[in-house]
Amino acid sequence: MNDRTPHRTIHVGGPTHPTPAELRTELPDDLRMDFEEAYQDALAEANANGTLRPLADTLATWQAELARHRAPTADRVAPADATRSTVGCAPGHSMSPVLE
């Protein structure tokens, strides 16, 4: 029996889940190339392995990064004990979590 229950959902659209095109448009120049590399790697893995999990994780990570950049400067500082996700990041980069 094939388990069709989603283990991860890809959210796109609206202010909290920008599309890849919106991410490309709004990310600062220094992050845009990192996003594009991670996104293309996730697409290639999805195509090769038939799994969308890496794509979902990559988009969620970069959507959170864009939300952090949209926030006022004071809201960008994460507490020292915050867990940082590096899924979908370029080597040598870490992403700060979005604090809500």
N, C-alpha and C positions, 0 to 999 in steps of 0.2 A: 504494500500500500504506500502510495506517495503522500508524504506529509506536506500539505500545501499551506500550513499555518505560517504566516509571516513571523519571522523572528526579529525583523527590523523593517521599519517603514521609511521610505524616502519621501521627505516633505519638501515641496517646492511651491513657491508662490506666496505673496503677501509679505508684510514687513518683517516677520520673524523667520521666514524660510525663503530667502532670495534664490532665484534661479541661477544656474551657472553664468548666463549672460549678465545678470545683475551683479554677480560677484566680480566678474571681469571689469565691469564698468566702475564699481564703487571701491574696490580694494585699492589701497595705496600702491603706487608703482613698485615699491620694494617688495610687496607681497604678491602682486599679480602673477609674476612668473612662477613663484613657488606654488600658487594655487593651480596654475595651468599644468605644471609638471605632475602634481599629485592627482589632478583630475584625469589627465590623459593616462597615467599609470593605472588608475582605478577602472577606467573604461577598457583598457587593454586586458586587465585581469578578468573583468566581467565577460568580455568577449571570449577569452581563452578558456575560462573555467566554468562559465555559465552561472556564476553567482554574482548577485548584486550587492552583497554585504560590504565589500570594500568601497563601492561607489556610495552607498548610503552613509558609511562612516566618514568618508572623505567630505561629502557635502555637508554633513552635520558639523564637522569640525570647522570648515571654512565659513559656514553660516554663523557659527558662534563667534569666529574671529571678526567677521564683518560687524556683528552686533556690538562687539567690544569697541571697534573703531568708531561706530556711530554714537556711542555713549559719551556723555560729557567727560572731560579729563579726569575728574575726581572719581568717577565710577570705573575707571580702567584699572585701578590698582587692586590686585587680587590679594586676599589674605595669605600670609606665609604658609598656612597649612592647606591651601587649596590644592586639589589634585589637578595636574595638568595632563591633558590628552595630547599625544603626538601622532595619533592615527591620521594618516593623510598628509603628514608634514614632510617637507623636504628634509633630507639628512642635515643634522646640525641645527634644526629649528625646533622650537617648542611653541605650542599655542596656549594662551591663557584662557581659562574657562570664562564663560559668561556668568556673571553674578546676578542673580535675580532676587 
